[in-house]
Amino acid sequence: MTIDARTLLPIAERAVSIASEIIRTKHPGVVTAKGDRDMVTEVDLAVEYAVREFLSQETPGVGFMGEEEGVASNAGDGLMWSLDPLDGTANFTHGIPLCGTSLGLFDRDRAVLGVIDLPFVGLCYAAAEGAGATANGETIGASRTETLDAAIVSVGDYAVGPEAERKNRLRLALNYQLATRVQRVRMYGSAAVDLAWVADGKSDACIMLSNNPWDTAAGVAIAREAGAVVVDNDGSLHSINAKATIAAAPKLVADLVELIAEAQKTSRIA
C-alpha cells in the first residue's frame, strides 16, 4: 500500500511526545541485562507500551514493531510503525543527554516518515516523504561538504554480543581509514542522533555497520528529506533489508563507500 505519509505525521508526533514525557520524568528504574553488555530499563519498556497502545488506537490498520517486544501487530497492507523507545539506553543510564525516542514508518521496505525527539537537548526532528525535514518546526538541510578532509563523520557503536570480536575488526579498520582521511571522527552512542545530526548539518556523514529497523527507520526518512543520501555499505539505496546504514552529504557518498571497502579488505587480512 502506498500512502501520503504526511497524513500520519501529526499522529507520530503525538506518539513521540508521550514517549518524551516518560523519559523526562522517570528514572531508569530496574536495569535488566538482555545480552552481553546490553540492557533494557523500566523506561524503555514503559515507553514502548505507551506508544504501542496509542498507535493501536489511532492507526489500527498499521503494523507495529518495537525494539523490546518485536512485532506486536502485522502490517497486512505493507505499513508498519518501527519504534526504538529509548535509543541510547547506555547513555541514558549514565546521565549522558544524547538519547531519545525514534519512531519511523515503513511502507513495505522503505522508510517514509520519521520523528526523533531528544528531550535532554531540546531537539525534535520530523519528516514525511515529500514534505521536507524539520527540527523544532524549522526547516533543516543536510551538509553540502564536498571532501572528506573537511567532514565530521560519526560512527556507530562497537559490536557487543555474539561474534563481537570478529565484527569489531571491521569497525577498527574503518576507524583507522576515517582517522587518516576525515577532519574528525565522532561516536555519539545513538543511531537516532547520528542520523538526525546528518539531516541537521551538524555532522557531514554517519556510518553504522548495522541496520536494525527500529534504530534507523526514523532517521533514514529524516536524513533523506533533508537532502542527505542514504545507502547500504555497497552504495546501493538503503532499505529495510540493508546490511549497513550510511547517510552523508551527496558528494561524500562515493568516497565513503570506497573507504568502507578498503576497511573490509584490511580487516579480512588482519
N, C-alpha and C positions, 0 to 999 in steps of 0.2 A: 504494500500500500504506500503510495506517495502522498505526502501531506504538505501543507504550508506550515512549517514548524513555528512560524511567528504566532500562530493561534494558540499554541501551548506554552509560549514563553511566560506569560503572566502567572500561569499555574506553577511552572517550575520555580519562578522567583519567590512565590509564596511558600512553596515547599522548603526552599533553602532558608528562608527567613525563620521558619520553625526550627530548623536544624541549628542555625546560628544562635538562637536564643538559648537552646540547651547547652551548647558548647560554652557560651559566655558565662552561664550562671551555675554550671555544675563542675565539681571537682572530678578528676579521673575515676575516683572510687576504686573498686577492686580491679587490679590489672591481672589478666589471665594470659598465660603463655599459650600461643597457638602454633608453635613451631620453634625452630632454632632461632633465638634472638628476635622473635616476632611476638606481638602481643595484641590484645584487644582490651579496651577499658569498658567500664559501665557506660560511659558517654557514647562510645561507638555504637553500642547495642541500643541505647535509648534513642539516638538519632535515627538509626536505620528503622526501628519500629515506628517512630512517629511519622517519618517521611513516607514509608510504605503505606501506612494506614491512610494518610492524607491523599496520596495519589490514587489509591484504590477507590476512594470515594469520588475524586474529581475526574479521573480518567479510567473507568473500569474496563475499557476495551484495550488498554495498553499494558503490555507485559512489564515485569519488574525484575531486575537483577541487582542484588546488593552484595557488597564485599563479604559481609559477615554471614549471611544466611543463603547466599546463592540465588538461584532463580525461584522467586516466590510465586510468580504467575507467568504463563507463557504468552508469547506475542503471536497470536494466531494470524494477525494481519500484517506482521512484519515490524510492528512498532514495539520498542522496549525501552523503558527507563533504565539507566545504569547509574548506580549510586555508590560513591565512596563516602560513608557517613562522616568520617574524620580522617582526611588524608593528612599524613604527617603525624601519626599517633605517637611515634617516639619523640618527636619534637614537643608535642602537647604534654606528654608525661614529664618532660624535663623543663617545662616552662618556656620553651622557645616558641615565639609567636608565629612561626611560619607553618600554619596548619589551618584546615578549614574543611568545608563541605564541597563536594564536587558532584553535580548532578547533570548527566547527559541524556540525550535521547537518540537512539538508533532507529533509522528507517532501513530495515534489513541490515546490511553490513556497513552502512555509512552513518557517521555521527552528524546530526543535523541541527542540534541545539545543545547549548551548554550554559550552566550557571555555576560559578565558583565564588564562594564567599570566604574571605579570610578575615574573620571577625576581630582578631587581635591587632591587625594592621589597618583596619578600616577600609578595606577594598572589596567591592563586589563586582565581579565580571559577568557579563551576559552576552549571548549571541544566539541568533537563529539564522538558518541558511537564507541568504538573500537580504538580510536586514542589517549587516554590519555588526561590529562588536563595540561594547561599551564597558567603561569602568565607572561605577557610581553614576551611571546615566550619561556620561560624557563619551563621545566617540573616541575610539583609540585606533592606533595603527601600528603595525609591526615595523621594526627597524628596516632601513634601506642600506645598511652596511654592505660593502661590496667585497671586502677582503678579510681573510681570516686574521691577519695581524692587527686588525682594528676591532676584532669581535670579542665580546664576552660570551662564553659558551658555558651553559650549565650542564651537568651530567647527573644521571640518576644514581641512586644509592648502590653500593656494592651488594652483591647477592648474599643471601643467607639461606640456610636450609639445605636440602639435598643438592649435591653437586656444586655447592658454593665455590669450592676451591677451583674447579675447572672453569666455571663461569667467570670468576674474578680474574683469571689470567687474561681474558679478553678485555675486561674493564681496565686492568692495569696497563695493558698495551695501548688502549685507547687514550688513557690519561697521559701516557708518555707522548703519543702523537700530538695530542692537543697542546701539551705544555711547550712543545717545540715550535708550534705554529700560530697559536691564537694569542690575543692580548692578555686574557685572563681566563682561568677555569673556576667555576663555582659549583658547589653542591649544596642545594637548598634543603634537601630531605623531604621534598613533597612534589609529586608529579603535577599536582594542580598548580603549584607556584611556578614550576618550570615552564609549563605551557602558557599560563596566564601572563607571565612576565615577558615571554617572547611576543605574545599578542600586544602587550602594552609597550613594547620597545625598550624595556628595562634590560633584557638580555637580547643578544642578537641571534642566538640559537640555543636549542637544548637537544641533548641526545640521551635517550633512555633505551637500553638494550633489552627491553621487555615491552609488553603491551597487554596488561591486564585491563579489560574494558572499563571496569569501574574507576581505574586510575586515570584513564586517558580520554574517555568519550567527551566529557565536557570541554576539556582543554583543547582537544583537537578541533572541535567545532568553533571555539572562540578564536583560536590562532588562525584558522583558515579565513574566517570572516574579517579578521584584522589585516589580512594581506600576507601572512606567512605561508610558506609552502610546507606541507606535512607529508612525509614519505616514510616508507619502510627502509631497512638498512641497505637495500639494493637499489634504492632510488625510485621504486615503484610507488604509486599512490597509496597512501595509508588507508587501511580498512580495519574492521573488527578482527580480521584474521592476520594482520601484520605481525611479524616477529619482533619488531622494534618500533620506536616512535622518535622520529627526528623532525623537529619543527625549526624553521630558520627563515631569515631574510632570503628572498628569492635567489640572489646571486651567490649565496654561500652554499647552497644545497649540493651542487656537483662536487665542490672541494671537500665537503664533509663526508659524502658517500665514498669518495676516493680515500679519505683518511681512515674511515672505518674499515674499508677493505684491506688497507695496509696493516691496521691493527689486527685484523683477523689472521693475516699471514704470519705476522711475528708471534702472535700468541700460540699458534699451532707449532711453530718451530721451537718455542720455549717448552 
